[in-house]
Amino acid sequence: MKKIEKKQEQNQEHEFLFEKINYKILLIGIAVIALGFLLMSGGGSDNPNVFKEEIFNFRRIRLAPTTVLIGFGITIYAILKNPKKA
């Protein structure tokens, strides 16, 4: 009888590791990282003998990596944020 009661108590005590706001911020960070990788894609050539300057434009060299780094910063903030601390 005691084993059943202990199992029921353990099932009721499940808590998430983070609060709801942490998960929201984490999802925003993941979306920003995905946006950065989408900005980085493309610009290649169908013919390997033809070189396109398009691969070295501002979007792929500066904007996309900066976006990815900002996304990583947001996810780190979401992990470290303590909502119980005002």
C-alpha positions as CSV (number, residue, x, y, z in Angstrom):
1,M,0.0,0.0,0.0
2,K,2.8,2.4,0.8
3,K,4.5,1.8,-2.6
4,I,1.4,2.9,-4.4
5,E,1.1,6.1,-2.3
6,K,4.7,7.0,-2.9
7,K,4.3,6.6,-6.7
8,Q,1.3,8.8,-6.6
9,E,3.1,11.4,-4.7
10,Q,6.1,11.3,-7.0
11,N,3.8,11.7,-10.1
12,Q,2.1,14.7,-8.6
13,E,5.4,16.5,-7.8
14,H,6.7,16.8,-11.4
15,E,7.9,20.3,-12.1
16,F,9.4,21.8,-15.2
17,L,13.0,22.9,-15.1
18,F,12.2,26.4,-16.3
19,E,9.2,28.7,-16.1
20,K,6.9,29.5,-19.0
21,I,8.6,32.8,-19.8
22,N,11.9,30.9,-20.1
23,Y,10.5,28.6,-22.7
24,K,9.0,31.5,-24.6
25,I,12.4,33.3,-24.7
26,L,14.1,30.1,-25.7
27,L,11.8,29.5,-28.6
28,I,12.3,33.1,-29.8
29,G,16.1,32.5,-29.6
30,I,15.8,29.3,-31.7
31,A,13.7,31.2,-34.3
32,V,16.3,33.9,-34.5
33,I,19.0,31.3,-35.0
34,A,17.0,29.6,-37.8
35,L,16.4,33.0,-39.4
36,G,20.2,33.6,-39.4
37,F,20.8,30.3,-41.1
38,L,18.1,31.0,-43.7
39,L,19.8,34.3,-44.4
40,M,23.1,32.5,-44.8
41,S,21.8,30.0,-47.4
42,G,21.9,30.3,-51.2
43,G,24.3,32.2,-53.5
44,G,25.9,29.2,-55.0
45,S,26.4,28.4,-58.6
46,D,24.9,25.5,-60.5
47,N,28.1,25.3,-62.6
48,P,31.3,24.6,-60.5
49,N,33.4,26.3,-63.2
50,V,31.5,29.6,-62.8
51,F,32.2,31.9,-59.8
52,K,29.5,34.2,-58.5
53,E,30.3,37.2,-56.4
54,E,26.8,36.8,-54.8
55,I,28.3,34.6,-52.1
56,F,30.3,37.5,-50.6
57,N,27.5,40.0,-50.2
58,F,26.6,41.8,-47.0
59,R,23.7,39.5,-46.1
60,R,25.8,36.3,-46.0
61,I,29.0,37.8,-44.6
62,R,27.8,40.2,-41.9
63,L,24.0,40.1,-41.3
64,A,23.5,36.3,-41.1
65,P,26.3,35.5,-38.7
66,T,25.4,38.4,-36.5
67,T,21.8,37.2,-36.4
68,V,22.9,33.7,-35.4
69,L,25.1,35.1,-32.6
70,I,22.2,37.3,-31.3
71,G,20.0,34.2,-31.3
72,F,22.6,32.3,-29.3
73,G,22.7,35.2,-26.8
74,I,18.9,35.1,-26.5
75,T,18.9,31.4,-25.8
76,I,21.7,31.7,-23.2
77,Y,19.7,34.5,-21.5
78,A,16.6,32.3,-21.5
79,I,18.6,29.5,-19.8
80,L,20.2,31.8,-17.2
81,K,17.1,33.9,-16.4
82,N,15.6,33.3,-13.0
83,P,11.9,34.4,-13.0
84,K,11.6,33.8,-9.2
85,K,14.2,36.6,-8.7
86,A,12.4,39.9,-9.4
